[in-house]
Amino acid sequence: MPGFILMPDDPKLPTSQDKGDGKAPWRELDVQRAISAAEKAGLNLYRVELAPDGTISIVVRTES
């Protein structure tokens, strides 16, 4: 996956304990879909951000 870095030990990533109901705000399948969408769009320089509220964002960097 060009342009993608997963940092599983990042303390800012939400965990199942963050919501208090035992459920994570996002699933691995959701992240895989975001990555697939970025690659299908032909993006080369991007990252996927996961917010504590469950928001999944694809942040695109343009080549300068």
mmCIF file as gemmi writes it, N, C-alpha and C atoms, coordinates in Angstrom:
data_model
loop_
_atom_site.group_PDB
_atom_site.id
_atom_site.type_symbol
_atom_site.label_atom_id
_atom_site.label_alt_id
_atom_site.label_comp_id
_atom_site.label_asym_id
_atom_site.label_entity_id
_atom_site.label_seq_id
_atom_site.pdbx_PDB_ins_code
_atom_site.Cartn_x
_atom_site.Cartn_y
_atom_site.Cartn_z
_atom_site.occupancy
_atom_site.B_iso_or_equiv
_atom_site.pdbx_formal_charge
_atom_site.auth_seq_id
_atom_site.auth_asym_id
_atom_site.pdbx_PDB_model_num
ATOM 1 N N . MET Axp A 1 ? 0.835 -1.173 0 1 0 ? 1 A 1
ATOM 2 C CA . MET Axp A 1 ? 0 0 0 1 0 ? 1 A 1
ATOM 3 C C . MET Axp A 1 ? 0.884 1.242 0 1 0 ? 1 A 1
ATOM 4 N N . PRO Axp A 2 ? 1.158 1.81 -1.126 1 0 ? 2 A 1
ATOM 5 C CA . PRO Axp A 2 ? 2.011 2.987 -1.174 1 0 ? 2 A 1
ATOM 6 C C . PRO Axp A 2 ? 1.381 4.166 -0.447 1 0 ? 2 A 1
ATOM 7 N N . GLY Axp A 3 ? 2.194 4.859 0.322 1 0 ? 3 A 1
ATOM 8 C CA . GLY Axp A 3 ? 1.72 6.051 1.004 1 0 ? 3 A 1
ATOM 9 C C . GLY Axp A 3 ? 0.953 5.797 2.284 1 0 ? 3 A 1
ATOM 10 N N . PHE Axp A 4 ? 0.849 4.565 2.722 1 0 ? 4 A 1
ATOM 11 C CA . PHE Axp A 4 ? 0.054 4.261 3.905 1 0 ? 4 A 1
ATOM 12 C C . PHE Axp A 4 ? 0.936 3.717 5.007 1 0 ? 4 A 1
ATOM 13 N N . ILE Axp A 5 ? 0.777 4.266 6.201 1 0 ? 5 A 1
ATOM 14 C CA . ILE Axp A 5 ? 1.525 3.782 7.359 1 0 ? 5 A 1
ATOM 15 C C . ILE Axp A 5 ? 0.536 3.529 8.482 1 0 ? 5 A 1
ATOM 16 N N . LEU Axp A 6 ? 0.549 2.353 9.054 1 0 ? 6 A 1
ATOM 17 C CA . LEU Axp A 6 ? -0.289 2.026 10.197 1 0 ? 6 A 1
ATOM 18 C C . LEU Axp A 6 ? 0.574 2.045 11.436 1 0 ? 6 A 1
ATOM 19 N N . MET Axp A 7 ? 0.151 2.793 12.428 1 0 ? 7 A 1
ATOM 20 C CA . MET Axp A 7 ? 0.898 2.894 13.666 1 0 ? 7 A 1
ATOM 21 C C . MET Axp A 7 ? 0.04 2.335 14.796 1 0 ? 7 A 1
ATOM 22 N N . PRO Axp A 8 ? 0.001 1.011 14.963 1 0 ? 8 A 1
ATOM 23 C CA . PRO Axp A 8 ? -0.91 0.406 15.927 1 0 ? 8 A 1
ATOM 24 C C . PRO Axp A 8 ? -0.604 0.742 17.377 1 0 ? 8 A 1
ATOM 25 N N . ASP Axp A 9 ? 0.611 1.151 17.684 1 0 ? 9 A 1
ATOM 26 C CA . ASP Axp A 9 ? 0.95 1.469 19.062 1 0 ? 9 A 1
ATOM 27 C C . ASP Axp A 9 ? 0.743 2.942 19.395 1 0 ? 9 A 1
ATOM 28 N N . ASP Axp A 10 ? 0.158 3.699 18.467 1 0 ? 10 A 1
ATOM 29 C CA . ASP Axp A 10 ? -0.083 5.113 18.696 1 0 ? 10 A 1
ATOM 30 C C . ASP Axp A 10 ? -1.124 5.265 19.81 1 0 ? 10 A 1
ATOM 31 N N . PRO Axp A 11 ? -0.78 5.929 20.913 1 0 ? 11 A 1
ATOM 32 C CA . PRO Axp A 11 ? -1.732 6.053 22.023 1 0 ? 11 A 1
ATOM 33 C C . PRO Axp A 11 ? -2.944 6.903 21.681 1 0 ? 11 A 1
ATOM 34 N N . LYS Axp A 12 ? -2.912 7.649 20.591 1 0 ? 12 A 1
ATOM 35 C CA . LYS Axp A 12 ? -4.041 8.484 20.202 1 0 ? 12 A 1
ATOM 36 C C . LYS Axp A 12 ? -5.126 7.695 19.478 1 0 ? 12 A 1
ATOM 37 N N . LEU Axp A 13 ? -4.808 6.473 19.015 1 0 ? 13 A 1
ATOM 38 C CA . LEU Axp A 13 ? -5.814 5.677 18.321 1 0 ? 13 A 1
ATOM 39 C C . LEU Axp A 13 ? -6.86 5.206 19.323 1 0 ? 13 A 1
ATOM 40 N N . PRO Axp A 14 ? -8.141 5.291 18.965 1 0 ? 14 A 1
ATOM 41 C CA . PRO Axp A 14 ? -9.18 4.837 19.884 1 0 ? 14 A 1
ATOM 42 C C . PRO Axp A 14 ? -9.133 3.33 20.063 1 0 ? 14 A 1
ATOM 43 N N . THR Axp A 15 ? -9.533 2.906 21.229 1 0 ? 15 A 1
ATOM 44 C CA . THR Axp A 15 ? -9.607 1.478 21.522 1 0 ? 15 A 1
ATOM 45 C C . THR Axp A 15 ? -11.016 1.148 21.961 1 0 ? 15 A 1
ATOM 46 N N . SER Axp A 16 ? -11.273 -0.118 22.182 1 0 ? 16 A 1
ATOM 47 C CA . SER Axp A 16 ? -12.616 -0.518 22.596 1 0 ? 16 A 1
ATOM 48 C C . SER Axp A 16 ? -12.975 0.046 23.964 1 0 ? 16 A 1
ATOM 49 N N . GLN Axp A 17 ? -11.992 0.439 24.759 1 0 ? 17 A 1
ATOM 50 C CA . GLN Axp A 17 ? -12.279 1 26.075 1 0 ? 17 A 1
ATOM 51 C C . GLN Axp A 17 ? -12.711 2.463 26 1 0 ? 17 A 1
ATOM 52 N N . ASP Axp A 18 ? -12.461 3.138 24.88 1 0 ? 18 A 1
ATOM 53 C CA . ASP Axp A 18 ? -12.726 4.57 24.778 1 0 ? 18 A 1
ATOM 54 C C . ASP Axp A 18 ? -14.205 4.922 24.825 1 0 ? 18 A 1
ATOM 55 N N . LYS Axp A 19 ? -15.07 4.094 24.298 1 0 ? 19 A 1
ATOM 56 C CA . LYS Axp A 19 ? -16.49 4.431 24.256 1 0 ? 19 A 1
ATOM 57 C C . LYS Axp A 19 ? -17.213 4.052 25.542 1 0 ? 19 A 1
ATOM 58 N N . GLY Axp A 20 ? -16.638 3.149 26.303 1 0 ? 20 A 1
ATOM 59 C CA . GLY Axp A 20 ? -17.269 2.758 27.546 1 0 ? 20 A 1
ATOM 60 C C . GLY Axp A 20 ? -18.336 1.687 27.383 1 0 ? 20 A 1
ATOM 61 N N . ASP Axp A 21 ? -18.766 1.396 26.169 1 0 ? 21 A 1
ATOM 62 C CA . ASP Axp A 21 ? -19.793 0.374 25.97 1 0 ? 21 A 1
ATOM 63 C C . ASP Axp A 21 ? -19.198 -0.927 25.458 1 0 ? 21 A 1
ATOM 64 N N . GLY Axp A 22 ? -17.854 -0.999 25.418 1 0 ? 22 A 1
ATOM 65 C CA . GLY Axp A 22 ? -17.197 -2.225 24.977 1 0 ? 22 A 1
ATOM 66 C C . GLY Axp A 22 ? -17.033 -2.333 23.475 1 0 ? 22 A 1
ATOM 67 N N . LYS Axp A 23 ? -17.51 -1.344 22.718 1 0 ? 23 A 1
ATOM 68 C CA . LYS Axp A 23 ? -17.407 -1.384 21.258 1 0 ? 23 A 1
ATOM 69 C C . LYS Axp A 23 ? -16.458 -0.292 20.776 1 0 ? 23 A 1
ATOM 70 N N . ALA Axp A 24 ? -15.617 -0.639 19.832 1 0 ? 24 A 1
ATOM 71 C CA . ALA Axp A 24 ? -14.74 0.361 19.23 1 0 ? 24 A 1
ATOM 72 C C . ALA Axp A 24 ? -15.569 1.262 18.321 1 0 ? 24 A 1
ATOM 73 N N . PRO Axp A 25 ? -15.178 2.54 18.17 1 0 ? 25 A 1
ATOM 74 C CA . PRO Axp A 25 ? -15.95 3.441 17.314 1 0 ? 25 A 1
ATOM 75 C C . PRO Axp A 25 ? -15.794 3.147 15.825 1 0 ? 25 A 1
ATOM 76 N N . TRP Axp A 26 ? -14.863 2.274 15.453 1 0 ? 26 A 1
ATOM 77 C CA . TRP Axp A 26 ? -14.659 1.878 14.061 1 0 ? 26 A 1
ATOM 78 C C . TRP Axp A 26 ? -14.201 0.431 14.049 1 0 ? 26 A 1
ATOM 79 N N . ARG Axp A 27 ? -14.363 -0.2 12.904 1 0 ? 27 A 1
ATOM 80 C CA . ARG Axp A 27 ? -13.93 -1.595 12.746 1 0 ? 27 A 1
ATOM 81 C C . ARG Axp A 27 ? -12.797 -1.637 11.734 1 0 ? 27 A 1
ATOM 82 N N . GLU Axp A 28 ? -12.021 -2.688 11.786 1 0 ? 28 A 1
ATOM 83 C CA . GLU Axp A 28 ? -10.919 -2.858 10.845 1 0 ? 28 A 1
ATOM 84 C C . GLU Axp A 28 ? -11.445 -2.848 9.411 1 0 ? 28 A 1
ATOM 85 N N . LEU Axp A 29 ? -12.604 -3.426 9.187 1 0 ? 29 A 1
ATOM 86 C CA . LEU Axp A 29 ? -13.198 -3.437 7.848 1 0 ? 29 A 1
ATOM 87 C C . LEU Axp A 29 ? -13.448 -2.008 7.351 1 0 ? 29 A 1
ATOM 88 N N . ASP Axp A 30 ? -13.85 -1.107 8.251 1 0 ? 30 A 1
ATOM 89 C CA . ASP Axp A 30 ? -14.065 0.288 7.866 1 0 ? 30 A 1
ATOM 90 C C . ASP Axp A 30 ? -12.766 0.921 7.375 1 0 ? 30 A 1
ATOM 91 N N . VAL Axp A 31 ? -11.67 0.632 8.077 1 0 ? 31 A 1
ATOM 92 C CA . VAL Axp A 31 ? -10.358 1.178 7.699 1 0 ? 31 A 1
ATOM 93 C C . VAL Axp A 31 ? -9.917 0.585 6.359 1 0 ? 31 A 1
ATOM 94 N N . GLN Axp A 32 ? -10.133 -0.711 6.176 1 0 ? 32 A 1
ATOM 95 C CA . GLN Axp A 32 ? -9.779 -1.352 4.912 1 0 ? 32 A 1
ATOM 96 C C . GLN Axp A 32 ? -10.556 -0.739 3.758 1 0 ? 32 A 1
ATOM 97 N N . ARG Axp A 33 ? -11.808 -0.403 3.973 1 0 ? 33 A 1
ATOM 98 C CA . ARG Axp A 33 ? -12.619 0.227 2.923 1 0 ? 33 A 1
ATOM 99 C C . ARG Axp A 33 ? -12.082 1.615 2.583 1 0 ? 33 A 1
ATOM 100 N N . ALA Axp A 34 ? -11.653 2.366 3.588 1 0 ? 34 A 1
ATOM 101 C CA . ALA Axp A 34 ? -11.082 3.692 3.336 1 0 ? 34 A 1
ATOM 102 C C . ALA Axp A 34 ? -9.809 3.577 2.513 1 0 ? 34 A 1
ATOM 103 N N . ILE Axp A 35 ? -8.951 2.62 2.853 1 0 ? 35 A 1
ATOM 104 C CA . ILE Axp A 35 ? -7.711 2.399 2.106 1 0 ? 35 A 1
ATOM 105 C C . ILE Axp A 35 ? -8.033 1.984 0.675 1 0 ? 35 A 1
ATOM 106 N N . SER Axp A 36 ? -8.987 1.095 0.515 1 0 ? 36 A 1
ATOM 107 C CA . SER Axp A 36 ? -9.378 0.639 -0.811 1 0 ? 36 A 1
ATOM 108 C C . SER Axp A 36 ? -9.91 1.799 -1.66 1 0 ? 36 A 1
ATOM 109 N N . ALA Axp A 37 ? -10.699 2.669 -1.042 1 0 ? 37 A 1
ATOM 110 C CA . ALA Axp A 37 ? -11.231 3.825 -1.769 1 0 ? 37 A 1
ATOM 111 C C . ALA Axp A 37 ? -10.11 4.754 -2.214 1 0 ? 37 A 1
ATOM 112 N N . ALA Axp A 38 ? -9.122 4.972 -1.34 1 0 ? 38 A 1
ATOM 113 C CA . ALA Axp A 38 ? -7.996 5.842 -1.691 1 0 ? 38 A 1
ATOM 114 C C . ALA Axp A 38 ? -7.205 5.253 -2.85 1 0 ? 38 A 1
ATOM 115 N N . GLU Axp A 39 ? -6.961 3.965 -2.807 1 0 ? 39 A 1
ATOM 116 C CA . GLU Axp A 39 ? -6.201 3.317 -3.875 1 0 ? 39 A 1
ATOM 117 C C . GLU Axp A 39 ? -6.987 3.294 -5.177 1 0 ? 39 A 1
ATOM 118 N N . LYS Axp A 40 ? -8.296 3.063 -5.089 1 0 ? 40 A 1
ATOM 119 C CA . LYS Axp A 40 ? -9.141 3.05 -6.288 1 0 ? 40 A 1
ATOM 120 C C . LYS Axp A 40 ? -9.17 4.438 -6.941 1 0 ? 40 A 1
ATOM 121 N N . ALA Axp A 41 ? -9.052 5.482 -6.115 1 0 ? 41 A 1
ATOM 122 C CA . ALA Axp A 41 ? -9.027 6.851 -6.631 1 0 ? 41 A 1
ATOM 123 C C . ALA Axp A 41 ? -7.661 7.215 -7.208 1 0 ? 41 A 1
ATOM 124 N N . GLY Axp A 42 ? -6.7 6.298 -7.093 1 0 ? 42 A 1
ATOM 125 C CA . GLY Axp A 42 ? -5.378 6.544 -7.66 1 0 ? 42 A 1
ATOM 126 C C . GLY Axp A 42 ? -4.472 7.394 -6.783 1 0 ? 42 A 1
ATOM 127 N N . LEU Axp A 43 ? -4.802 7.512 -5.506 1 0 ? 43 A 1
ATOM 128 C CA . LEU Axp A 43 ? -3.974 8.317 -4.608 1 0 ? 43 A 1
ATOM 129 C C . LEU Axp A 43 ? -2.67 7.6 -4.294 1 0 ? 43 A 1
ATOM 130 N N . ASN Axp A 44 ? -1.586 8.351 -4.255 1 0 ? 44 A 1
ATOM 131 C CA . ASN Axp A 44 ? -0.281 7.781 -3.923 1 0 ? 44 A 1
ATOM 132 C C . ASN Axp A 44 ? 0.227 8.255 -2.571 1 0 ? 44 A 1
ATOM 133 N N . LEU Axp A 45 ? -0.058 9.503 -2.247 1 0 ? 45 A 1
ATOM 134 C CA . LEU Axp A 45 ? 0.419 10.078 -0.995 1 0 ? 45 A 1
ATOM 135 C C . LEU Axp A 45 ? -0.791 10.425 -0.126 1 0 ? 45 A 1
ATOM 136 N N . TYR Axp A 46 ? -1.092 9.563 0.819 1 0 ? 46 A 1
ATOM 137 C CA . TYR Axp A 46 ? -2.251 9.779 1.674 1 0 ? 46 A 1
ATOM 138 C C . TYR Axp A 46 ? -2.037 9.073 3.007 1 0 ? 46 A 1
ATOM 139 N N . ARG Axp A 47 ? -2.875 9.445 3.951 1 0 ? 47 A 1
ATOM 140 C CA . ARG Axp A 47 ? -2.904 8.711 5.218 1 0 ? 47 A 1
ATOM 141 C C . ARG Axp A 47 ? -4.353 8.605 5.657 1 0 ? 47 A 1
ATOM 142 N N . VAL Axp A 48 ? -4.636 7.6 6.442 1 0 ? 48 A 1
ATOM 143 C CA . VAL Axp A 48 ? -5.971 7.406 6.977 1 0 ? 48 A 1
ATOM 144 C C . VAL Axp A 48 ? -5.908 7.774 8.455 1 0 ? 48 A 1
ATOM 145 N N . GLU Axp A 49 ? -6.761 8.697 8.867 1 0 ? 49 A 1
ATOM 146 C CA . GLU Axp A 49 ? -6.805 9.125 10.258 1 0 ? 49 A 1
ATOM 147 C C . GLU Axp A 49 ? -8.072 8.6 10.917 1 0 ? 49 A 1
ATOM 148 N N . LEU Axp A 50 ? -7.925 8.129 12.148 1 0 ? 50 A 1
ATOM 149 C CA . LEU Axp A 50 ? -9.043 7.612 12.922 1 0 ? 50 A 1
ATOM 150 C C . LEU Axp A 50 ? -9.256 8.528 14.12 1 0 ? 50 A 1
ATOM 151 N N . ALA Axp A 51 ? -10.417 9.148 14.199 1 0 ? 51 A 1
ATOM 152 C CA . ALA Axp A 51 ? -10.727 10.055 15.302 1 0 ? 51 A 1
ATOM 153 C C . ALA Axp A 51 ? -11.422 9.287 16.426 1 0 ? 51 A 1
ATOM 154 N N . PRO Axp A 52 ? -11.302 9.785 17.653 1 0 ? 52 A 1
ATOM 155 C CA . PRO Axp A 52 ? -11.944 9.108 18.792 1 0 ? 52 A 1
ATOM 156 C C . PRO Axp A 52 ? -13.454 8.967 18.656 1 0 ? 52 A 1
ATOM 157 N N . ASP Axp A 53 ? -14.089 9.855 17.879 1 0 ? 53 A 1
ATOM 158 C CA . ASP Axp A 53 ? -15.543 9.766 17.715 1 0 ? 53 A 1
ATOM 159 C C . ASP Axp A 53 ? -15.956 8.78 16.629 1 0 ? 53 A 1
ATOM 160 N N . GLY Axp A 54 ? -14.965 8.117 16.004 1 0 ? 54 A 1
ATOM 161 C CA . GLY Axp A 54 ? -15.268 7.133 14.972 1 0 ? 54 A 1
ATOM 162 C C . GLY Axp A 54 ? -15.118 7.653 13.552 1 0 ? 54 A 1
ATOM 163 N N . THR Axp A 55 ? -14.811 8.935 13.407 1 0 ? 55 A 1
ATOM 164 C CA . THR Axp A 55 ? -14.621 9.52 12.079 1 0 ? 55 A 1
ATOM 165 C C . THR Axp A 55 ? -13.367 8.936 11.427 1 0 ? 55 A 1
ATOM 166 N N . ILE Axp A 56 ? -13.489 8.514 10.189 1 0 ? 56 A 1
ATOM 167 C CA . ILE Axp A 56 ? -12.358 8.015 9.415 1 0 ? 56 A 1
ATOM 168 C C . ILE Axp A 56 ? -12.132 8.997 8.282 1 0 ? 56 A 1
ATOM 169 N N . SER Axp A 57 ? -10.915 9.568 8.229 1 0 ? 57 A 1
ATOM 170 C CA . SER Axp A 57 ? -10.594 10.568 7.219 1 0 ? 57 A 1
ATOM 171 C C . SER Axp A 57 ? -9.438 10.101 6.361 1 0 ? 57 A 1
ATOM 172 N N . ILE Axp A 58 ? -9.51 10.397 5.073 1 0 ? 58 A 1
ATOM 173 C CA . ILE Axp A 58 ? -8.378 10.172 4.158 1 0 ? 58 A 1
ATOM 174 C C . ILE Axp A 58 ? -7.769 11.547 3.91 1 0 ? 58 A 1
ATOM 175 N N . VAL Axp A 59 ? -6.537 11.717 4.349 1 0 ? 59 A 1
ATOM 176 C CA . VAL Axp A 59 ? -5.84 12.98 4.187 1 0 ? 59 A 1
ATOM 177 C C . VAL Axp A 59 ? -4.866 12.818 3.026 1 0 ? 59 A 1
ATOM 178 N N . VAL Axp A 60 ? -5.026 13.662 2.02 1 0 ? 60 A 1
ATOM 179 C CA . VAL Axp A 60 ? -4.244 13.557 0.795 1 0 ? 60 A 1
ATOM 180 C C . VAL Axp A 60 ? -3.153 14.619 0.783 1 0 ? 60 A 1
ATOM 181 N N . ARG Axp A 61 ? -1.956 14.221 0.404 1 0 ? 61 A 1
ATOM 182 C CA . ARG Axp A 61 ? -0.845 15.159 0.244 1 0 ? 61 A 1
ATOM 183 C C . ARG Axp A 61 ? -0.569 15.302 -1.245 1 0 ? 61 A 1
ATOM 184 N N . THR Axp A 62 ? -0.479 16.532 -1.684 1 0 ? 62 A 1
ATOM 185 C CA . THR Axp A 62 ? -0.125 16.756 -3.091 1 0 ? 62 A 1
ATOM 186 C C . THR Axp A 62 ? 1.386 16.862 -3.21 1 0 ? 62 A 1
ATOM 187 N N . GLU Axp A 63 ? 1.9 16.385 -4.302 1 0 ? 63 A 1
ATOM 188 C CA . GLU Axp A 63 ? 3.331 16.469 -4.525 1 0 ? 63 A 1
ATOM 189 C C . GLU Axp A 63 ? 3.69 17.923 -4.806 1 0 ? 63 A 1
ATOM 190 N N . SER Axp A 64 ? 4.784 18.378 -4.209 1 0 ? 64 A 1
ATOM 191 C CA . SER Axp A 64 ? 5.167 19.774 -4.431 1 0 ? 64 A 1
ATOM 192 C C . SER Axp A 64 ? 6.411 19.894 -5.253 1 0 ? 64 A 1
